[in-house]
Amino acid sequence: MKKDIISAPDLKEARKRSKENIDIIYSDLVIENQLFNYARNKKYLLKTFGCQANVRDGETIAGILENIGYVLTNEPQEADLIILNTCAVRENAEDRVFGEIGHLKGLKLKKKEAIYAICGCMVQQESITSKILSTYPHIDLIFGTHNIHRIPQLLFEVINERRIVVEVLSNQGNIIENLPSKRSDKLKAFVNIMYGCDKFCTYCIVPYTRGKQRSRLPQDIISEVEQLKKDGYIEVTLLGQNVNAYGKDLNLEIDFAKLLHLVSETHIPRIRFVTSHPWDFSQEMINAIKTLDNVMPFVHLPIQSGDDDILRKMGRRYTVEEYLTTYNKLRQIDKISITTDIIVGFPNESLEAFNNTLKIVDECAFDGAFTFIYSKREGTPAALLKDDISEEEKHRRLSLLIEKVNYYALLRNKTYLGEIVEVLVEGKSKRNEDILSGYSKQNKLVNFKGNINNIGKLVKVKINKAKSFTLQGEEIDE
């Protein structure tokens, strides 16, 4: 097949930021009649890697495909269209995707008319798209994070022209409203409040793959939450690379704290948000969490390192002392749960710097943490730094960190022993069909004995056992 490279990724272009307002586009999907006819009785498989933003993108992709006429399948052999929705945050995520791409080659030999597509953050990188085009000729379509709404046109070109189509836009991005969605859950929903990131932490590829920081209008967010409430959803999670910065790009008197108040007024039972950058965490936000009953007492507040020198090299824009000031204010909220992200093995991280990270874990005693070994991302400033730490030492440090994080997670969970917590019952436990499972207000996973008829409801559970990652208990009558 011939290649039709409409637009290829360019990291230099992706880095640019202008003061021009972005476009908010309210439009219906454009679908050719021929595409409707083609998709009839055809099946699609969508595999999503990565964060909540990718999951939300996947829901939109699925919604578009089912509007075209495709029907979902989980069997690769049955699929007429397979889309891999990718993540670029760490190298191991990319390795997994390349493994999946390799498996598709065998399927293509058996089903030559099938269409295989790669999308998402990975292909926003020049080197990745170039590798796919040169090494994996069985991939028919490559598109990025900014043009999901153009899936019908891109598919039509692949089908009609029998070409390999590449359209990856390295621009600042727009906001596309009114796209269809196939939600992956019936109780909990992700709601984008903003896209992109302007922080440019030195290790992070996201500002290049997701574009300029751009906020949705508050009325569009509220409308989506109100519809979700009407549809029976109990919980929404407000999404952004840095939700604290919401509204800074709008010519409106709105910020994230005010948005929390507006969403709270929809009276949806539960509101969460991710992710917060410590640099933008205002007192007004803290007050909103403390005073609004349906804003859950859970905050994910990434510290990344407990050493000021490493934080400076990471471009994180705060010191350990400044982080602790925010952290300690949050801890004053009754029964709040705080989790974090920590990277070990950042280039030139000394043993002293790592030990400072262990000290901050001792001081904060987080409820949990996502811990990672530094992953070099081509095109980021940190990728130019000399990496002088051996893999053996990086893994040793990670093991020590995980042990300490788990110790404090268990201590935090033990404080719930004998307590009664509210749990959203999501279903049966994956390990035991006689046990129900759900999350508390503090985002603690709770496994408990209870009434199966209460799936989908908020119930009270008395906690009688604590582990590092879960609580156990029994449902009680109110």
C-alpha positions, 0 to 999 in steps of 0.5 A, spaced: 500 500 500 502 507 498 503 511 504 499 518 504 502 522 510 497 528 511 501 530 517 507 527 521 509 529 528 514 534 529 516 535 537 519 542 535 512 544 533 509 541 539 513 545 544 510 552 541 505 556 545 502 562 543 497 567 546 492 566 541 485 563 544 484 556 542 478 554 538 472 550 541 468 547 535 461 544 536 460 539 530 457 533 529 461 527 526 461 527 518 460 520 516 460 518 508 454 514 506 459 509 503 463 508 510 456 506 513 455 501 508 462 498 509 462 498 517 455 494 517 456 487 520 463 489 521 467 488 528 472 493 532 477 491 537 480 497 541 485 496 546 487 502 551 494 503 554 496 508 560 492 514 564 485 516 565 485 521 559 487 515 555 481 511 557 477 517 556 479 518 549 478 510 548 471 512 550 470 517 545 473 513 539 469 507 541 463 512 541 465 514 534 466 507 531 459 505 534 456 511 530 459 509 524 456 502 525 462 497 528 460 492 533 465 491 539 469 484 539 474 482 544 477 477 540 482 479 535 481 474 530 474 476 529 476 484 528 475 487 522 478 494 525 483 494 531 486 500 534 491 501 539 490 507 543 497 508 546 501 511 552 508 515 551 509 516 559 514 511 560 518 506 555 515 500 558 508 502 556 511 503 549 515 496 549 508 493 550 505 496 544 510 494 540 509 487 542 502 488 540 503 491 534 508 485 532 502 480 534 498 484 529 502 482 523 500 474 524 493 476 524 494 480 518 496 474 514 490 471 515 485 477 514 488 481 509 482 486 509 482 488 516 485 495 518 490 496 523 491 503 527 495 506 532 493 512 535 494 516 542 501 519 545 506 514 542 505 516 535 505 524 537 513 522 537 517 523 531 521 517 532 515 512 534 511 514 527 518 513 523 519 506 526 512 504 525 512 506 518 519 503 516 518 496 520 511 495 521 508 495 514 501 492 516 499 498 520 494 502 515 492 508 519 496 512 524 493 518 528 494 522 534 491 526 540 488 532 536 484 529 531 480 523 534 474 527 531 477 525 524 476 518 525 471 517 520 474 521 514 481 517 516 478 510 515 474 512 509 481 514 506 484 508 508 478 504 505 477 507 499 484 509 497 487 503 500 493 507 502 497 507 509 494 514 512 498 518 517 495 524 520 499 526 526 498 534 528 503 537 532 499 543 534 497 546 540 490 543 540 483 545 540 477 543 544 472 539 540 465 538 543 459 534 542 463 527 540 459 521 541 462 516 547 461 509 549 462 509 557 466 504 560 463 504 566 455 505 568 457 508 575 463 512 575 465 517 569 471 521 567 469 528 565 475 532 561 475 539 564 481 541 560 487 538 555 494 539 555 499 542 559 504 548 559 508 545 565 514 542 561 517 538 567 524 536 564 522 529 564 515 529 561 513 528 554 506 530 555 506 537 553 509 535 547 503 529 545 497 533 548 498 540 546 497 547 550 493 547 556 486 549 554 480 549 558 473 547 557 467 552 558 464 551 565 457 550 562 459 545 557 462 541 563 456 542 567 452 540 562 456 533 561 455 532 569 448 533 569 447 528 563 451 523 567 447 524 573 440 523 569 443 517 566 444 514 573 452 515 574 454 516 582 461 519 581 465 523 576 472 524 576 474 531 573 480 530 568 486 534 567 494 534 566 493 539 572 486 541 574 489 546 579 490 550 572 483 550 570 481 556 567 487 560 567 487 560 559 479 563 559 477 570 559 472 568 565 472 569 572 473 562 573 478 557 577 478 550 579 475 552 586 469 555 583 468 550 578 468 545 584 463 549 587 459 549 580 459 541 579 457 540 586 451 544 585 449 539 580 448 534 586 451 528 583 453 524 589 461 524 588 466 528 585 473 526 584 479 530 580 486 528 578 491 530 577 494 536 581 500 540 581 503 542 587 505 549 585 498 551 583 494 548 589 490 554 592 487 555 599 480 556 595 481 549 593 483 546 600 476 550 602 472 546 597 474 539 599 473 541 606 466 544 605 463 541 599 460 534 601 460 531 595 467 533 593 471 526 596 476 527 601 482 524 596 487 528 593 493 525 588 499 530 589 505 528 586 511 530 589 516 526 584 522 527 589 524 529 596 530 533 594 530 540 592 536 539 587 532 534 583 526 537 583 529 543 580 532 539 575 526 536 574 523 543 573 517 542 578 517 549 580 516 548 588 521 546 593 520 540 598 518 545 604 513 548 599 510 541 598 510 540 605 506 546 606 500 544 602 500 537 604 500 539 611 494 544 610 490 538 606 492 533 612 488 538 616 481 535 613 478 530 617 479 523 614 483 525 607 487 520 603 493 523 600 497 519 594 503 521 590 508 519 585 515 518 586 521 517 580 527 514 582 534 514 578 533 521 575 539 522 572 545 524 577 540 523 583 545 522 588 544 517 594 543 523 599 538 525 594 534 519 594 535 518 602 531 525 602 526 522 598 525 516 603 525 522 609 519 525 605 515 519 605 517 518 612 514 525 614 508 524 609 506 517 611 502 517 604 496 513 603 499 510 597 504 512 591 505 510 584 513 509 584 517 509 578 524 508 575 526 514 571 524 513 563 528 517 558 523 520 553 527 522 547 526 530 545 525 532 553 531 536 556 532 531 561 534 526 555 540 530 554 543 529 561 548 523 563 544 517 566 550 515 571 546 510 575 546 503 574 540 499 573 541 495 579 542 501 583 535 504 580 532 497 582 535 497 589 532 504 590 525 502 587 525 496 592 527 500 598 522 506 596 516 501 595 517 497 602 517 504 605 511 506 601 507 500 603 509 500 610 505 507 611 499 505 606 498 499 611 499 504 617 494 509 614 489 503 613 489 501 620 486 507 622 480 505 619 479 499 623 472 499 627 470 505 623 464 505 618 465 508 611 461 509 605 462 505 599 460 505 592 458 498 591 461 496 584 460 489 583 463 482 586 470 481 588 474 479 582 477 474 587 471 471 591 464 472 588 461 471 595 464 478 596 462 485 594 467 490 592 467 498 591 471 504 593 470 509 600 470 516 599 477 516 601 478 512 594 480 506 599 478 499 595 473 495 600 472 488 600 466 486 604 460 481 605 454 485 603 447 484 599 448 483 592 442 487 591 446 493 593 450 493 587 450 500 584 448 503 591 452 507 596 452 503 603 455 503 610 461 498 611 464 497 618 472 495 617 474 489 620 481 488 617 486 492 613 491 491 608 496 495 605 492 496 599 485 494 601 480 494 607 475 489 609 469 489 612 461 487 613 455 491 610 451 494 616 444 497 616 443 504 617 
